[in-house]
Amino acid sequence: MELITRAEARAAGLKTYFTGRPCKYGHIRDRRVSTADCIECSVIRSHWAHAKNKKLRNAQKRTWQENNRDKQHDYQRAYQQNNPDKMAAKSAKRRAAKLERTVAWANQTSIVYVYRFARLLTTLTGIQYHVDHVIPLRGELVSGLHCEDNLRIIPGKENLKKGKRH
């Protein structure tokens, strides 16, 4: 790169200049004429700010969802009704994972009873109950099995609240 001062770059109408000297963080890169900032430092700050903003946006999103459960529920219902093909694909993927994670030694009768009992609890109490996998079928670090020992019955609200997290 050609060595040029900030003043020379400004006079020539350039946006960047290169002194050949490192910035205070040791980067030997061109600098912005407008701020004299090292380009490498700008990139690093930009990535840091993006990550920080992403955390902030996620926190704001969670807060909004917690404060607007009805709106969130209506939005999800509308999305599901407007995208039946996507919902069918998601359901098929879940069924395939369940089949793939079902072991030969699983007691199918016991599994059926767990689901029946959840339905019975829902009918008797009027509260929606779900059958949940203690260790998720498609976990990030470990995947559970679809067998009677990995199933539990929990209130639907609790199951939906945890979402994909476990």
C-alpha positions in Angstrom: 0.0 0.0 0.0 1.1 3.5 -0.7 2.0 5.6 2.4 -0.1 8.8 2.7 -1.0 11.1 5.5 -4.5 11.9 6.6 -4.2 15.5 5.3 -3.1 14.3 1.9 -5.9 11.8 1.7 -8.4 14.4 2.7 -7.1 16.9 0.1 -7.3 14.1 -2.6 -10.9 13.3 -1.6 -10.0 9.8 -0.4 -12.0 7.9 2.3 -9.0 6.0 3.7 -5.3 6.5 4.2 -2.3 4.4 5.2 0.6 5.5 7.4 2.3 2.2 7.8 2.3 2.6 11.5 0.3 0.4 13.9 -2.7 1.7 15.7 -2.7 1.7 19.5 -3.9 -2.0 19.4 -1.2 -3.1 17.0 -3.1 -3.3 13.7 -1.2 -2.2 10.7 -4.2 -1.3 8.4 -5.5 1.7 6.6 -7.5 4.3 8.5 -10.7 6.3 7.9 -10.1 9.9 6.9 -13.2 11.0 8.7 -12.3 9.6 12.1 -8.7 8.5 11.9 -9.9 5.1 13.2 -8.1 1.9 12.2 -10.3 -0.2 9.8 -9.6 -3.4 11.8 -10.6 -1.7 15.1 -13.8 -0.5 13.4 -14.6 -4.0 12.2 -14.0 -5.5 15.7 -16.2 -2.8 17.3 -18.9 -3.4 14.8 -19.0 -7.2 15.5 -18.9 -6.5 19.3 -21.8 -4.0 19.0 -23.8 -6.4 16.8 -23.4 -9.2 19.4 -24.3 -6.8 22.2 -27.3 -5.5 20.3 -28.4 -9.1 19.4 -28.5 -9.9 23.1 -30.4 -6.7 23.9 -32.9 -7.4 21.0 -33.4 -11.0 22.3 -34.1 -9.8 25.8 -36.5 -7.2 24.5 -38.3 -9.8 22.4 -38.6 -12.2 25.4 -40.0 -9.3 27.6 -42.5 -8.4 24.9 -43.6 -12.0 24.5 -44.1 -12.4 28.2 -46.1 -9.2 28.4 -48.2 -10.0 25.3 -48.9 -13.7 25.5 -52.4 -13.3 23.8 -50.9 -11.4 20.9 -48.1 -13.9 20.6 -50.6 -16.8 20.7 -52.8 -15.1 18.0 -49.7 -14.5 15.8 -48.7 -18.1 16.1 -52.2 -19.4 15.4 -52.4 -17.1 12.3 -49.0 -18.3 11.1 -50.0 -21.9 11.5 -53.2 -21.4 9.5 -51.5 -19.4 6.8 -48.6 -21.9 6.4 -50.1 -25.4 6.5 -47.3 -26.8 4.3 -44.6 -25.6 6.7 -46.5 -26.9 9.7 -46.9 -30.3 8.0 -43.2 -30.4 7.2 -42.4 -29.6 10.9 -44.8 -32.2 12.1 -43.3 -34.8 9.7 -39.8 -34.0 10.9 -40.8 -34.4 14.5 -42.5 -37.8 13.7 -39.4 -38.9 11.9 -37.2 -38.0 14.8 -39.5 -39.8 17.1 -39.4 -42.9 15.0 -35.6 -42.7 14.6 -35.2 -42.3 18.4 -37.6 -45.2 19.3 -35.6 -48.2 20.4 -36.6 -51.8 19.9 -36.7 -52.5 23.6 -39.1 -49.6 24.3 -42.4 -50.8 25.9 -44.9 -49.5 23.4 -47.8 -50.4 25.7 -46.4 -48.2 28.5 -45.8 -45.4 26.0 -49.4 -45.5 24.9 -50.5 -45.4 28.6 -48.5 -42.3 29.3 -50.2 -40.5 26.4 -53.6 -41.8 27.5 -53.0 -40.7 31.1 -52.1 -37.2 29.9 -55.3 -37.0 27.9 -57.3 -38.3 30.9 -55.7 -35.6 33.1 -56.6 -32.9 30.6 -60.2 -34.2 30.5 -60.6 -34.5 34.3 -58.9 -31.2 35.3 -59.7 -29.0 32.3 -56.0 -28.1 32.2 -54.1 -29.1 29.0 -51.3 -31.6 29.7 -48.5 -32.6 27.4 -46.2 -35.6 27.2 -42.6 -34.3 27.3 -39.3 -35.9 26.7 -37.1 -35.5 29.8 -34.0 -35.6 27.5 -35.1 -34.0 24.2 -35.2 -36.1 21.0 -33.0 -33.6 19.2 -30.9 -31.9 21.9 -27.9 -29.8 21.2 -25.5 -31.8 23.2 -27.3 -35.1 23.8 -30.4 -36.7 22.2 -32.8 -38.7 24.2 -34.8 -41.8 23.3 -38.5 -42.2 22.7 -39.1 -44.7 25.4 -41.3 -44.9 28.6 -38.4 -43.9 30.9 -37.8 -40.7 29.0 -41.4 -39.5 29.1 -43.1 -37.2 31.7 -46.5 -35.5 31.9 -46.4 -31.8 32.5 -48.9 -29.0 32.1 -49.1 -27.7 28.6 -48.3 -24.1 29.7 -45.0 -25.3 31.2 -44.1 -27.3 28.1 -44.9 -24.4 25.7 -43.0 -21.9 28.0 -39.8 -23.8 27.8 -40.1 -24.1 24.0 -37.0 -25.7 22.5 -34.9 -24.9 25.6 -34.6 -27.7 28.2 
